Amino acid sequence: MKDWTGKILGRGFYPHSLRHSRASQMARAGKTMKFTADYLGITVDTASRIYSHLRTEDLAEAPPAMGGS
């Protein structure tokens, strides 16, 4: 699959990366981990371990979202 999609897209690509991207989008949109886990058909524990990766921008937004400065 990677070789085939690489020829089309010009680089390696895995369809599973869409799952990771969607989970990250849901987290940034404020969806709960429970919602995301149900959407993906996995447990909350698994969703937290695999899909809760943060960007620098996400970390900068955390204090205001938690009521801090």
Order of alpha helices (4+ residues) and beta strands (2+ residues): alpha-alpha-alpha-alpha-alpha
